[in-house]
Each structure stands twice: as C-alpha cells, then as structure tokens.
C-alpha cells in the first residue's frame, strides 16, 4: 500500500505486533478469536508469518483444516482527536489509529506447540514466570492446544497518525492529547 498513512517501514510493523500482539484471527467461515501472535520476519525485517496457538476445540481449527485461508487484524494505538486540542475553528474532529491487516494461509504445526507457547511466554512475561511452575499440568494443557503458523500472502497497513495535518495542528494534537502513547506514535511517524 502506498499513501500518506503507510508505516515508515518494516520495523514499525514489527513494533506494532510486538507491543500489541493480540490480534483477531478470522477464518473464511467467519469464526474469529482474539489470539496473541508473534511475528516471524525475513532478512529485511518484513513479516512473513505469524506464530500462535489455540485450543483444539476452537472453531478456527476445523475451519482452517477445511480451508487454510484467513484474515488477521491487529489494532495498535488509537484514539479520538477532539476539536478542543486545536486552535483552528474550521478544524473537524478525527480519529487517529494504527492497524495491520494480513491475508494468510494457516498451517498447523503441532510439533511446534511447546516452542510456540514458550516463545509467547518469553515475550509476554520477560522472564518473570516460567511454564515449569505449572508442573504436570503443563503437559495436560499442551495436549489441548495446537500451534499454527499463518503464512502472510498479502498485507495492508494504515498508520493514520496526523500526517495530513498542518505542522501547527499536528504540534497542538501531539502536545495536548491525553493518550501519550498515541502522541508518541504520532511523533515517531512524523520523523519520515
């Protein structure tokens, strides 16, 4: 995708997934589940697959076994931008957001389930917790889930972060927005 709302590059996309890993995974049969995913990238940093796991009883498992095509949606920082932040009387409110959309082909990789869980725990817990603390329960849990790799077939990204605003309006929004995370993403996107 090209245009004013394109992310600055592959690292921005990987960052959004790392900081906001919970994505909607949607099958062609329109079953959907929010699942945390880990990006797998190529040598140039582009996302080529998304690694995750889900319960075997999840409707997505039967759906993807019948038809591996799916859609994965990530939402990053977003928020309403009210008129109160801007000094221009002719300015209208808007919504700034960061979203990723991946068309994927899902492959179940049952032999990687333990590794997928361990990778997710390492990313989300940062060493503060380990699956070893579950004892024998961990093996029982692993028998009830399956790992999958969603191979990316196409992508669309939109980082609408005020790139089309005048420098004055942009500065007012960044300085006054109550969501400082959104404001920081706006500032980062402006450094093109």
C-alpha positions in Angstrom: 0.0 0.0 0.0 1.2 3.5 -0.8 -0.1 6.7 0.5 0.1 9.1 3.4 -0.8 6.6 6.1 1.8 4.0 5.2 4.1 3.0 8.1 7.7 4.2 7.9 8.9 0.7 7.3 9.1 -2.9 8.3 10.4 -2.1 11.8 7.2 -0.1 12.6 5.1 -3.0 11.6 7.1 -5.5 13.7 7.0 -3.0 16.6 3.2 -2.8 16.5 2.9 -6.6 16.6 5.4 -6.8 19.4 3.7 -4.1 21.5 0.1 -5.1 20.6 0.3 -8.9 20.0 -3.4 -9.7 20.5 -5.0 -10.0 17.0 -8.3 -11.1 15.6 -7.7 -14.3 13.7 -10.6 -14.9 11.3 -11.4 -17.9 9.2 -13.2 -18.0 5.8 -16.3 -19.3 7.7 -16.2 -16.1 9.7 -15.3 -17.6 13.0 -13.0 -15.3 14.9 -10.8 -15.4 18.0 -8.5 -12.9 19.7 -5.2 -14.6 19.9 -1.7 -13.3 20.8 0.8 -13.8 17.9 4.5 -13.5 17.3 5.8 -12.0 14.1 8.4 -14.0 12.1 10.4 -11.9 9.7 12.7 -12.3 6.8 16.2 -10.9 6.5 14.8 -7.5 5.5 12.5 -7.4 8.6 9.3 -7.9 6.7 6.7 -10.1 8.4 6.4 -13.3 6.5 4.4 -15.4 9.1 2.7 -15.1 12.4 3.1 -17.8 15.0 0.4 -18.6 17.5 -1.6 -21.3 19.2 -5.1 -22.0 20.2 -7.3 -24.6 21.8 -8.1 -27.7 19.7 -11.8 -27.1 20.5 -11.6 -23.6 18.9 -13.9 -23.5 15.8 -10.9 -22.0 13.9 -9.1 -25.4 14.0 -11.8 -27.2 12.0 -12.2 -24.1 9.7 -8.6 -23.8 8.8 -8.2 -27.6 8.3 -11.0 -27.3 5.8 -9.7 -24.1 4.2 -6.4 -22.6 5.3 -7.2 -19.1 4.1 -7.8 -16.5 6.7 -7.5 -12.9 7.8 -5.6 -11.5 10.8 -6.2 -8.0 12.1 -4.0 -6.1 14.6 -5.0 -2.8 16.3 -2.3 -0.6 17.7 -2.6 2.7 19.5 -5.7 4.7 18.5 -7.8 7.5 19.8 -10.3 10.2 19.2 -8.8 13.6 18.4 -11.2 16.2 19.7 -11.6 19.8 18.4 -10.6 21.1 21.9 -6.9 20.3 21.1 -6.8 22.5 18.0 -6.9 26.3 17.8 -8.3 26.4 14.3 -12.1 27.0 14.3 -12.6 25.3 10.9 -10.9 22.0 12.0 -13.0 18.9 12.5 -12.5 16.1 15.0 -10.9 12.9 13.7 -9.7 9.5 14.9 -6.0 8.5 14.7 -5.1 4.8 14.6 -2.7 2.1 13.6 -3.9 -1.1 12.1 -2.4 -4.1 10.3 -4.3 -6.5 8.0 -2.8 -9.7 6.8 -4.3 -12.2 4.4 -2.8 -15.5 5.5 -2.7 -19.3 4.8 -2.7 -21.1 8.1 -0.6 -24.2 8.6 -1.0 -26.2 11.8 2.4 -27.2 13.3 1.5 -29.4 16.2 5.1 -30.5 16.7 6.0 -26.8 17.4 3.3 -26.3 20.1 5.6 -26.3 23.1 8.0 -24.0 21.3 5.2 -21.6 20.3 4.0 -21.4 23.9 7.5 -20.9 25.3 8.2 -18.1 22.8 5.0 -16.3 23.7 5.7 -16.7 27.5 9.2 -15.4 27.0 7.9 -12.3 25.1 5.0 -11.6 27.4 6.5 -12.4 30.8 10.0 -11.3 30.2 11.5 -14.0 32.4 9.2 -13.2 35.4 7.3 -16.5 35.0 8.0 -19.9 33.5 5.8 -22.8 32.3 7.9 -25.0 34.7 5.8 -23.6 37.5 2.8 -25.4 36.2 4.3 -28.8 36.9 2.5 -31.8 35.4 -0.5 -29.6 34.5 1.6 -28.1 31.6 1.7 -31.4 29.7 -2.1 -31.7 30.1 -2.5 -28.2 28.7 -0.2 -28.8 25.8 -2.4 -31.8 24.8 -5.4 -29.5 24.4 -3.8 -26.8 22.2 -2.1 -26.7 18.8 0.4 -24.3 17.3 -0.1 -22.7 13.9 1.9 -20.6 11.5 -0.1 -18.1 9.5 2.0 -17.5 6.3 1.5 -14.0 5.0 0.1 -13.8 1.5 -0.7 -10.1 1.4 -0.7 -7.1 3.7 -2.4 -3.8 4.2 -1.3 -1.3 6.8 -2.7 2.1 7.9 -1.0 4.3 10.3 -3.2 7.4 10.3 -1.3 9.5 12.8 -1.8 13.1 11.7 0.5 13.0 8.7 -2.0 15.1 6.7 -2.3 17.8 9.3 -0.6 21.2 9.1 2.6 21.5 11.3 0.7 23.7 13.7 -2.3 21.5 14.1 -0.1 18.4 14.4 2.0 20.0 17.1 -1.1 21.0 19.0 -2.5 17.5 18.9 0.7 15.9 20.0 1.2 18.4 22.8 -2.3 18.1 24.1 -3.6 14.6 23.5 -4.3 12.8 26.7 -3.1 9.4 25.3 0.6 9.9 25.5 1.3 6.5 23.8 -0.7 7.7 20.8 1.1 11.0 20.8 4.4 9.2 20.9 3.5 7.1 17.9 2.4 10.3 16.1 5.7 11.9 16.8 7.6 8.8 15.6 5.6 8.6 12.4 6.2 12.3 11.7 10.0 11.6 11.6 9.9 10.5 8.0 
